[in-house]
């Protein structure tokens, strides 16, 4: 049994003479259906249609005695004014006491087209928690006619659900530039980003180490939104590390002529350039506190004050922020505003570095070769031996990939440029491997910088410099590794090759214990962005 909510048809439901039963009347038709039992009909009508409403109630009682008809007088004013009609129907929906156990059908055959649209919108938004009901006449106008019930839960329709799933797959592939990535956690992350990017204009925060692909992903998000008609404006990209002081204020928010020395003309600023589009602020943690305060106001109020101006400017943009810093730590150290972090932290996605996505190195290798061919017009391939050698090196736990995809991009570009006859040889790969290893052997950070995260100055003073140098390298490997065993394999790779069995994890555990360190402590307090990202994605 169902409860129907519908509007009286001031024209189609008409009829006072006995001949009215020879005509199809949609409201009566609903209650004449053999397969639909209407327990209650909530009939909405205009103040001038009271007599017709009572007539229809009597006719419904004739054809369907079990149906209770409740009349509701509603005054739209102008039934073709969208705002008035929606407001009136919305008021009815808010005041009506819906019962979760009831099956509600929203009749959209009667009423003006405006009213029908408003009923649809209120049902879609679940202010009217039911399914749509349509009815139509048959050739014999005295027959009950036919009805069709439409459920707006699109997941119930196989073809529509399949199409949505296909669009999601296409969107995720688009965000990955068509790369067939194999890392399951990364693929789940991209699928979620695709879902969120299309559905909202709230800020997105992309976290991850340098070279993890934040800039490329931000642009692809914009391009996807553009394809889906979710934005109208442009993509504006700025690296906050390249702007400082008044230059940052001017670049972002604009300035007026004469506002400072060298301000020879008005400048609109990047926020206004991004109006209606997407503003990507890479390395947002580099912004000064004044710029952060202005940005927060721009996000919340869509207005800001250009440098030297006494009049607000406005811009409605979506922010995508990128950072390789731990912004919560920056807040605690007073370098980033807590209120701004709260505003941009609604949708946060941590992009993993290349080292925690080893299964994606091979498909990205193919992608970089295709990109090189597109830039230069030269199609380059590997010899079988060279390819195997490079992948063996690239997938080894000892390969740091400190620059992440930038390292891989640069390596492919160098090998492709040096490839004799368009084919990368074993010798070219060997040269590139040595170049990468040499670069990674350079100190990523000082020994004292690494150790300072685990020891106080007083504790370090009690450790010999010789031991400090060794311990710093051990901790650097540990913070890059996903487990104690993996770190042990990297640190003791030479000795592993000389014996058939090994217990590298126990050996490393005993070494760390000499300095009152253990693996849980390193994992909890290490400064490896890749390690933190891996945990978030797991």
C-alpha positions as CSV (number, residue, x, y, z in Angstrom):
1,X,0.0,0.0,0.0
2,X,1.2,3.5,-0.9
3,X,0.7,7.1,0.0
4,X,0.5,9.4,-3.1
5,X,1.3,13.1,-3.0
6,X,0.2,15.0,-6.0
7,X,-1.3,18.2,-7.4
8,X,-4.9,18.5,-8.6
9,X,-5.1,18.8,-12.3
10,X,-7.1,21.9,-12.8
11,X,-7.7,21.0,-16.5
12,X,-7.2,17.3,-16.8
13,X,-9.1,16.3,-13.7
14,X,-12.2,18.5,-14.7
15,X,-15.7,17.1,-15.1
16,X,-19.0,17.5,-13.3
17,X,-21.4,15.6,-15.5
18,X,-21.8,11.8,-15.5
19,X,-19.9,11.8,-18.8
20,X,-16.7,12.6,-16.9
21,X,-16.3,8.9,-16.4
22,X,-15.8,8.6,-20.1
23,X,-12.7,10.8,-19.9
24,X,-9.2,10.0,-18.6
25,X,-8.5,11.9,-15.4
26,X,-4.9,11.4,-14.1
27,X,-5.7,11.8,-10.4
28,X,-8.6,9.3,-10.6
29,X,-6.5,7.1,-12.9
30,X,-3.9,6.6,-10.1
31,X,-6.6,5.1,-7.8
32,X,-8.0,2.8,-10.5
33,X,-4.9,0.8,-11.0
34,X,-5.4,-2.9,-10.4
35,X,-1.8,-3.4,-9.2
36,X,-1.5,-0.3,-7.0
37,X,-3.4,0.1,-3.7
38,X,-3.4,3.7,-2.6
39,X,-3.9,3.9,1.2
40,X,-3.8,7.7,1.3
41,X,-3.8,10.5,-1.3
42,X,-2.4,13.8,-0.2
43,X,-4.0,16.1,-2.8
44,X,-2.7,19.6,-3.2
45,X,-4.9,22.2,-4.8
46,X,-5.1,26.0,-5.3
47,X,-7.5,28.1,-3.2
48,X,-9.8,28.6,-6.2
49,X,-10.0,24.8,-6.9
50,X,-11.7,23.8,-3.6
51,X,-14.9,22.7,-5.3
52,X,-13.1,20.5,-7.9
53,X,-10.9,19.0,-5.2
54,X,-14.0,17.9,-3.2
55,X,-15.5,16.5,-6.3
56,X,-12.3,14.5,-7.1
57,X,-12.2,13.2,-3.5
58,X,-15.8,11.9,-3.9
59,X,-14.9,10.2,-7.2
60,X,-11.9,8.6,-5.6
61,X,-14.0,7.2,-2.8
62,X,-16.3,5.8,-5.5
63,X,-13.6,3.9,-7.3
64,X,-11.3,3.2,-4.4
65,X,-13.2,3.1,-1.0
66,X,-10.0,2.1,0.9
67,X,-8.3,5.3,-0.1
68,X,-8.3,8.2,2.3
69,X,-8.1,11.6,0.5
70,X,-6.6,14.5,2.4
71,X,-7.0,18.0,0.8
72,X,-4.3,20.6,1.2
73,X,-4.9,24.2,-0.1
74,X,-1.7,25.7,-1.4
75,X,-1.4,29.1,-2.9
76,X,1.4,29.5,-5.5
77,X,0.5,33.0,-6.4
78,X,1.8,32.7,-9.9
79,X,1.9,28.9,-10.8
80,X,4.4,29.6,-13.5
81,X,6.9,31.5,-11.2
82,X,9.6,28.9,-10.3
83,X,10.7,30.6,-7.1
84,X,7.1,30.9,-5.7
85,X,6.1,27.4,-6.6
86,X,9.3,25.8,-5.3
87,X,9.1,27.8,-2.0
88,X,5.4,26.7,-1.5
89,X,6.1,23.0,-2.2
90,X,9.2,23.1,-0.1
91,X,7.2,24.6,2.8
92,X,4.7,21.7,2.5
93,X,7.5,19.1,2.4
94,X,9.1,20.5,5.5
95,X,5.9,20.7,7.5
96,X,4.6,17.2,6.5
97,X,5.3,14.4,8.9
98,X,6.8,11.6,6.9
99,X,6.9,8.0,8.2
100,X,9.9,5.9,7.3
101,X,7.7,2.9,7.1
102,X,5.5,4.4,4.4
103,X,5.9,4.0,0.7
104,X,5.5,7.4,-0.9
105,X,4.8,8.1,-4.5
106,X,5.1,11.6,-5.9
107,X,2.6,12.1,-8.7
108,X,4.1,14.4,-11.4
109,X,1.5,14.1,-14.2
110,X,-0.6,17.0,-13.1
111,X,0.2,20.7,-12.4
112,X,2.1,23.1,-14.5
113,X,5.5,22.1,-15.9
114,X,7.1,24.4,-13.3
115,X,5.3,22.5,-10.5
116,X,6.3,19.2,-12.0
117,X,9.9,20.3,-12.1
118,X,9.8,21.4,-8.5
119,X,8.3,18.1,-7.4
120,X,11.1,16.3,-9.2
121,X,13.8,18.5,-7.6
122,X,12.3,18.0,-4.1
123,X,12.2,14.3,-4.6
124,X,15.7,14.1,-5.9
125,X,16.9,16.1,-2.9
126,X,14.9,13.7,-0.6
127,X,12.8,16.5,0.9
128,X,10.0,14.3,-0.5
129,X,11.3,10.9,0.4
130,X,9.6,8.8,-2.3
131,X,9.6,7.6,-5.9
132,X,8.1,9.4,-8.9
133,X,4.8,8.4,-10.3
134,X,3.7,9.1,-13.9
135,X,0.4,8.0,-15.5
136,X,-0.8,8.2,-19.1
137,X,-4.0,7.5,-21.0
138,X,-4.8,4.6,-23.3
139,X,-6.5,4.8,-26.6
140,X,-9.8,4.1,-24.8
141,X,-10.1,7.2,-22.8
142,X,-12.5,5.6,-20.3
143,X,-9.8,3.0,-19.3
144,X,-7.7,3.5,-16.2
145,X,-4.6,4.2,-18.2
146,X,-1.1,3.1,-17.4
147,X,1.3,4.1,-14.7
148,X,5.1,4.1,-14.4
149,X,7.1,4.4,-11.1
150,X,10.5,5.9,-11.3
151,X,13.1,5.4,-8.5
152,X,15.7,8.2,-8.4
153,X,18.2,5.9,-6.8
154,X,20.1,5.4,-10.0
155,X,22.2,2.5,-8.6
156,X,19.0,0.4,-9.1
157,X,19.2,0.7,-12.8
158,X,21.8,-1.7,-14.3
159,X,22.6,0.2,-17.5
160,X,22.8,3.6,-15.7
161,X,24.9,2.2,-12.9
162,X,27.2,0.5,-15.4
163,X,27.5,3.8,-17.3
164,X,28.4,5.7,-14.1
165,X,31.0,3.0,-13.2
166,X,32.5,3.3,-16.7
167,X,32.6,7.1,-16.4
168,X,34.4,6.7,-13.0
169,X,36.9,4.4,-14.6
170,X,37.5,6.8,-17.5
171,X,37.8,9.7,-15.1
172,X,40.4,7.8,-12.9
173,X,42.3,6.8,-16.1
174,X,42.2,10.4,-17.2
175,X,43.7,11.6,-13.9
176,X,46.5,9.0,-14.3
177,X,47.2,10.3,-17.8
178,X,46.1,6.9,-19.1
179,X,48.9,5.1,-17.2
180,X,47.8,1.6,-16.2
181,X,49.1,1.8,-12.7
182,X,49.2,-1.4,-10.7
183,X,49.5,-0.2,-7.1
184,X,46.0,-1.0,-5.5
185,X,46.2,1.7,-2.8
186,X,47.2,4.3,-5.4
187,X,44.4,3.3,-7.7
188,X,41.9,3.5,-4.9
189,X,43.2,7.0,-4.0
190,X,42.8,8.2,-7.6
191,X,39.2,6.7,-7.8
192,X,38.3,8.7,-4.7
193,X,39.9,11.9,-6.0
194,X,37.9,11.5,-9.2
195,X,34.7,11.1,-7.2
196,X,35.4,14.1,-5.0
197,X,36.8,16.4,-7.7
198,X,33.6,16.2,-9.8
199,X,31.2,16.5,-6.8
200,X,32.6,19.5,-5.0
201,X,34.2,22.9,-5.3
202,X,35.6,22.8,-1.8
203,X,39.4,23.0,-1.4
204,X,41.5,20.0,-2.1
205,X,44.9,19.4,-0.4
206,X,47.4,17.2,-2.1
207,X,50.3,16.1,0.1
208,X,53.3,14.1,-0.8
209,X,57.1,14.3,-1.4
210,X,58.7,16.5,-4.1
211,X,58.2,14.9,-7.5
212,X,55.3,12.7,-6.5
213,X,53.1,14.3,-9.2
214,X,51.1,16.9,-7.3
215,X,51.3,19.5,-10.0
216,X,50.4,17.1,-12.8
217,X,47.5,15.7,-10.9
218,X,46.1,19.2,-10.1
219,X,46.1,20.1,-13.8
220,X,44.4,16.8,-14.7
221,X,41.8,17.5,-12.0
222,X,41.1,20.8,-13.6
223,X,40.9,19.3,-17.1
224,X,38.5,16.6,-15.9
225,X,36.3,19.2,-14.3
226,X,36.4,21.2,-17.5
227,X,35.3,18.1,-19.5
228,X,32.4,17.5,-17.2
229,X,31.4,21.3,-17.3
230,X,32.1,21.7,-13.6
231,X,34.2,24.8,-14.1
232,X,34.1,27.7,-16.6
233,X,37.3,29.6,-15.8
234,X,41.0,28.9,-16.2
235,X,43.7,26.9,-14.4
236,X,46.1,29.2,-12.6
237,X,49.3,27.6,-11.2
238,X,51.7,29.2,-8.8
239,X,54.6,27.8,-6.8
240,X,54.4,29.6,-3.5
241,X,58.1,29.0,-2.9
242,X,58.9,31.4,-5.7
243,X,57.1,34.4,-4.2
244,X,58.0,36.3,-1.1
245,X,56.9,39.4,0.9
246,X,55.1,42.2,-1.0
247,X,55.8,40.2,-4.2
248,X,53.6,37.4,-2.8
249,X,50.8,39.8,-1.9
250,X,51.0,41.5,-5.3
251,X,51.2,38.2,-7.3
252,X,48.3,36.6,-5.5
253,X,45.9,39.5,-4.6
254,X,47.0,42.2,-7.1
255,X,47.9,45.8,-6.4
256,X,47.0,49.3,-7.4
257,X,49.3,51.7,-9.2
258,X,51.7,53.4,-6.8
259,X,51.1,51.0,-3.9
260,X,54.8,50.4,-3.7
261,X,58.0,51.3,-5.5
262,X,57.8,49.9,-9.0
263,X,54.0,49.5,-9.1
264,X,53.6,51.4,-12.3
265,X,50.2,50.1,-13.1
266,X,47.3,48.2,-11.6
267,X,47.8,44.4,-11.4
268,X,44.7,42.1,-11.0
269,X,46.5,39.2,-9.3
270,X,46.3,35.5,-9.7
271,X,43.1,35.0,-7.6
272,X,41.2,37.2,-10.0
273,X,42.7,35.3,-12.9
274,X,41.3,32.1,-11.4
275,X,37.8,33.5,-11.1
276,X,35.4,30.7,-12.1
277,X,38.2,28.2,-12.4
278,X,40.9,26.5,-10.3
279,X,43.8,28.0,-8.4
280,X,46.6,25.6,-7.7
281,X,48.9,26.8,-4.9
282,X,51.9,24.4,-4.9
283,X,54.0,24.4,-1.7
284,X,51.3,26.4,0.2
285,X,53.3,26.0,3.3
286,X,55.8,28.5,2.0
287,X,53.3,31.4,2.2
288,X,53.8,34.0,4.9
289,X,51.2,34.4,7.7
290,X,49.9,37.6,6.1
291,X,49.2,36.0,2.8
292,X,47.6,33.0,4.6
293,X,45.2,35.4,6.4
294,X,44.2,37.0,3.2
295,X,43.8,33.7,1.4
296,X,41.5,32.4,4.3
297,X,39.3,35.4,3.8
298,X,39.2,34.9,0.0
299,X,38.2,31.3,0.6
300,X,35.4,32.1,3.1
301,X,34.0,35.3,1.7
302,X,35.1,35.2,-1.9
303,X,36.6,38.7,-1.4
304,X,40.1,40.1,-0.6
305,X,41.9,43.5,-0.5
306,X,44.5,44.1,-3.3
307,X,47.7,45.7,-2.1
308,X,47.3,49.5,-1.8
309,X,43.5,49.4,-2.4
310,X,40.7,50.5,-0.1
311,X,38.1,48.5,-2.1
312,X,37.6,44.8,-2.0
313,X,38.0,42.6,-5.1
314,X,36.2,39.4,-5.6
315,X,36.9,36.0,-7.1
316,X,35.0,32.7,-6.9
317,X,37.6,29.9,-7.5
318,X,38.3,26.4,-6.3
319,X,41.6,26.0,-4.5
320,X,43.9,23.0,-4.9
321,X,46.8,23.2,-2.5
322,X,50.0,21.2,-2.7
323,X,52.6,20.6,0.0
324,X,55.5,18.3,0.9
325,X,55.4,19.6,4.5
326,X,53.6,18.3,7.5
327,X,51.2,21.3,7.9
328,X,50.1,20.2,11.3
329,X,53.7,20.4,12.5
330,X,54.0,23.8,10.8
331,X,50.9,25.0,12.8
332,X,52.4,23.8,16.1
333,X,55.6,25.7,15.2
334,X,53.7,28.9,14.4
335,X,54.5,28.9,10.7
336,X,51.0,28.0,9.4
337,X,47.6,29.3,10.4
338,X,45.5,26.7,12.2
339,X,42.2,28.2,10.8
340,X,43.5,28.1,7.2
341,X,44.6,24.5,7.7
342,X,41.1,23.7,9.0
343,X,39.6,25.3,5.9
344,X,41.7,23.5,3.3
345,X,41.9,20.1,5.2
346,X,38.4,19.0,4.2
347,X,39.6,16.8,1.4
348,X,43.2,15.7,1.9
349,X,44.9,13.2,-0.4
350,X,48.5,11.9,0.3
351,X,50.3,11.0,-2.9
352,X,52.9,8.2,-2.3
353,X,56.4,8.5,-3.6
354,X,57.9,6.2,-6.3
355,X,59.7,4.1,-3.8
356,X,56.5,2.8,-2.2
357,X,54.9,2.2,-5.6
358,X,57.5,-0.1,-7.1
359,X,54.9,-2.0,-9.2
360,X,54.1,1.3,-11.0
361,X,57.7,1.9,-12.2
362,X,57.3,-0.2,-15.3
363,X,54.1,1.4,-16.6
364,X,55.5,4.8,-15.8
365,X,58.7,3.9,-17.7
366,X,56.5,3.3,-20.8
367,X,54.7,6.5,-20.3
368,X,57.9,8.6,-20.1
369,X,59.1,7.0,-23.3
370,X,55.8,8.0,-25.0
371,X,56.1,11.5,-23.6
372,X,59.7,11.8,-25.0
373,X,58.5,10.6,-28.4
374,X,55.7,13.2,-28.3
375,X,58.2,16.0,-27.5
376,X,61.0,15.1,-29.9
377,X,59.3,13.0,-32.6
378,X,61.8,10.2,-31.9
379,X,60.4,6.8,-30.8
380,X,62.9,5.2,-28.5
381,X,62.9,1.5,-27.3
382,X,65.1,-0.6,-24.9
383,X,67.0,-3.7,-25.9
384,X,65.7,-6.7,-24.0
385,X,68.8,-6.9,-21.8
386,X,68.9,-3.1,-21.2
387,X,65.3,-3.0,-20.1
388,X,65.7,-5.9,-17.7
389,X,68.8,-4.4,-16.2
390,X,67.2,-1.0,-15.7
391,X,64.0,-2.5,-14.1
392,X,66.1,-4.7,-11.8
393,X,67.9,-1.6,-10.6
394,X,64.8,0.5,-10.4
395,X,62.9,-2.0,-8.3
396,X,65.7,-2.7,-5.9
397,X,65.0,-1.6,-2.2
398,X,68.3,0.3,-2.3
399,X,67.1,2.6,-5.1
400,X,66.1,5.8,-3.2
401,X,64.2,7.7,-6.0
402,X,64.6,10.8,-3.9
403,X,63.2,13.0,-6.7
404,X,60.4,10.4,-7.3
405,X,58.9,10.7,-10.8
406,X,61.2,13.7,-11.6
407,X,64.2,11.3,-11.2
408,X,62.5,8.7,-13.5
409,X,61.6,11.4,-16.1
410,X,65.1,12.7,-16.1
411,X,66.6,9.2,-16.4
412,X,64.4,8.3,-19.4
413,X,65.2,11.6,-21.1
414,X,69.0,11.1,-20.7
415,X,68.9,7.5,-21.8
416,X,66.7,8.3,-24.8
417,X,68.9,11.2,-25.9
418,X,72.0,9.0,-25.7
419,X,70.3,5.9,-27.4
420,X,72.3,4.9,-30.5
421,X,69.9,4.3,-33.4
422,X,66.9,4.9,-31.2
423,X,67.6,1.9,-29.0
424,X,68.7,2.2,-25.4
425,X,71.6,-0.2,-24.9
426,X,73.0,-2.0,-21.9
427,X,75.9,0.4,-21.8
428,X,73.6,3.5,-21.7
429,X,71.6,1.9,-18.9
430,X,74.8,1.1,-16.9
431,X,75.9,4.7,-17.3
432,X,72.5,6.0,-16.1
433,X,72.5,3.7,-13.1
434,X,75.8,5.0,-12.0
435,X,74.7,8.6,-12.4
436,X,71.6,8.0,-10.3
437,X,73.5,6.2,-7.6
438,X,76.0,9.0,-7.4
439,X,73.3,11.5,-7.0
440,X,71.5,9.5,-4.3
441,X,74.8,9.0,-2.4
442,X,75.0,12.8,-1.8
443,X,73.8,13.9,1.6
444,X,70.1,14.4,1.6
445,X,70.4,16.0,5.0
446,X,73.2,16.4,7.5
447,X,73.9,13.7,10.0
448,X,73.0,16.0,12.9
449,X,69.8,16.9,11.1
450,X,68.8,13.2,10.9
451,X,69.9,12.4,14.4
452,X,68.3,15.5,15.9
453,X,64.9,13.9,15.3
454,X,65.7,11.1,17.7
455,X,68.3,12.5,20.2
456,X,68.6,15.6,22.2
457,X,71.8,17.8,22.0
458,X,73.0,16.3,25.3
459,X,72.5,12.8,24.1
460,X,74.3,13.5,20.8
461,X,77.3,14.9,22.7
462,X,77.7,11.5,24.3
463,X,78.0,9.7,20.9
464,X,81.3,9.7,19.0
465,X,81.2,11.5,15.6
466,X,82.3,8.3,13.9
467,X,79.2,6.5,15.4
468,X,77.0,9.5,14.6
469,X,77.9,9.3,10.9
470,X,77.2,5.6,10.7
471,X,74.0,5.9,12.8
472,X,72.7,8.8,10.6
473,X,73.0,6.7,7.4
474,X,71.3,3.7,9.1
475,X,68.4,5.9,10.3
476,X,68.1,7.5,6.8
477,X,67.6,4.0,5.3
478,X,65.2,3.0,8.0
479,X,62.9,6.1,7.5
480,X,62.8,5.3,3.7
481,X,62.0,1.6,4.3
482,X,58.6,0.0,4.8
483,X,59.7,-2.5,7.4
484,X,62.6,-3.5,9.6
485,X,63.3,-6.4,7.3
486,X,63.5,-4.2,4.2
487,X,65.9,-1.8,5.9
488,X,68.0,-4.8,6.9
489,X,68.2,-6.1,3.4
490,X,69.4,-2.7,2.1
491,X,71.9,-2.1,4.9
492,X,73.4,-5.6,4.7
493,X,73.0,-6.4,1.0
494,X,76.8,-7.1,0.5
495,X,77.0,-9.6,3.4
496,X,73.7,-11.2,2.3
497,X,75.3,-12.2,-1.0
498,X,78.0,-14.1,0.8
499,X,75.8,-16.5,2.8
500,X,72.8,-18.7,2.2
501,X,70.7,-17.6,5.2
502,X,70.6,-14.3,7.0
503,X,68.7,-12.6,9.8
504,X,69.1,-9.0,8.8
505,X,66.2,-7.7,10.8
506,X,67.6,-9.2,14.1
507,X,71.0,-7.8,13.2
508,X,69.6,-4.3,12.7
509,X,67.4,-4.5,15.8
510,X,70.5,-5.3,17.9
511,X,72.4,-2.4,16.4
512,X,69.5,0.1,17.1
513,X,69.2,-1.2,20.6
514,X,72.8,0.0,21.3
515,X,71.4,3.5,21.0
516,X,68.1,2.8,22.8
517,X,66.2,2.9,19.5
518,X,63.6,0.5,18.2
519,X,61.6,0.1,15.0
520,X,58.2,1.3,16.4
521,X,59.9,4.5,17.6
522,X,61.6,5.1,14.3
523,X,58.4,4.5,12.3
524,X,56.5,6.8,14.6
525,X,59.0,9.7,14.7
526,X,60.8,9.4,11.4
527,X,60.6,12.2,8.9
528,X,59.9,10.1,5.9
529,X,57.0,11.4,3.9
530,X,57.0,8.2,1.9
531,X,56.6,6.1,5.0
532,X,53.8,8.3,6.4
533,X,52.0,8.2,3.0
534,X,52.3,4.4,2.8
535,X,50.6,4.1,6.2
536,X,47.8,6.5,5.2
537,X,47.1,4.5,2.0
538,X,47.3,1.0,3.6
